[in-house]
Amino acid sequence: MPYKEHSDGLYLVMQNSQEKGVNHYGILDIGNRIQHPEVNGTHPVIIHQTPPKIQLSWLQDTGLWDILGKITDEAMAIERIKQASQSPNYNLFGHNCEHFARYVATGKKESTQIQAAVVIAGFAALTFAAFR
């Protein structure tokens, strides 16, 4: 069942969180591609890593999301969702929402937000050291 102009499938999505100052990432499932028994396929769901674990939420209950891209290898993405669900506990530096979503979408556990924070912290440390 298509959602807006998007066909059935899995999508990497991002939500701007003004109050937290970071973005929240997840996987949009249109048409119950993950074949979850509690989802009938008529309403899209978001699969996301939110403390304390990976959760499935109805899209309509989660606010606005930006679609970053459609996942082309759904079979592998579904397998990675299953793998990630084996160790579902949230960890800011190794298993946060962006790590989870990008791992499902691409197979790489990475967080551009953490990478940026490390670069900024490194630059700040170098700047501080230069002026001592």
N, C-alpha and C positions, 0 to 999 in steps of 0.2 A: 504494500500500500504506500504510494508516494507521499512524501511530506513536503508541502510547499512545492518548490520546483525540483526537489531532489528525489531521485529514484531510490528504491530499496537498496540497502547496503550499509556498510560500516564507514564512519567518517571520524577523522581526528577533529576535535572541536576545542575551542578555548572560550573561557568566560572571564571578562574583566572584573576583578574584585576590588572596587574602589576602597572599601573600608580596610582591607588587608594590605593593599598596595602591591599585590602580586596578581598574576593570572592563574586561573584554575583550568586544568585540562581534563579531558575525558574522551570517551568514545561514544558516538551517537550511533544507535542501532535502529535503523528504519526497516520495518518488516520482520522483526524477530530473527535476524540472521544467526544469532547465537543459540536459537531454539530453546530459550528459557521456558520452563513449563508454566510459569505464572504470567507470561506475556503472550497476548493473542495476536500480535503483529499489527493491530490497527492503530496503536498509539506508540510513537517512538520512545525509546528509553535511553538514558545516559548511564554508562558504566564508568565509574570514576573512583579514584583512590582518595578517600576522605577519612581522616582519623576517626576511628582506629583501624579501618580496613577498607577493602574494595567493596563498593556498594552499587546497587542498581536502583535508579530513580526514574520516575516518569518524567519525561522532558518537560511537560506542562507544569510540573511542580518545581523546576529548578532555575527558571529565569531565562534570559537571553544568552545564546551561544553563537560564536562565530565559527563557521565551518572552514577549517584550514585545508582540507583535502579529503578526497575519497580514498579509502584503503582498497588497493587493487587486488591484493592477495588475501582474500577473506579467510580461506582455509587456514593459512598460517596465523593470521590475526586471532582467529578463534582458538587455535591451539595455544597461542601466547597468553590469551585471557585465562585459559585453564591452568597454564603453568604459573602465572602470576597469582592465581587464586590459591595455590598451594602454600604460598608465603604472603598472606594478605596484609600483614601489619605495616602500618605507615612508618616511614622513617624520612625525615626532612632531607637528609643528605644522600640517601641511597634508594629510597622507594617512596617518593612523593607522587603527587598527582601527575606531574609532567613526565617523570620517569616511567610511570605505569603506562600512560597514554602513548607516549612515543615508542615505548617498547612494543606495545600491541601493534601500532601502526607500521613500524619500521624494523623491529627486531633489535634496535639499539636502545639501551637504557641511558637516556641522557636528559639533562635539564638545562635548558639555555638560561633560565633564571639563576640557577646555582652557579653556572659557568660565569655569568656576568658578575655575580656577587664576588666570586673569587678574584676575578680580574680587578674589580674596584678595590677590594681589600688589599690586594697586592700593590696596586698603584698608590693607595693611601699609605701603606707601610714604607714604600720606597720614598715617597714625598716626605714623610715624617722623618725618615732616616737622613735624608739629604739636608734637612734644615736643623739637624741636631748639632 
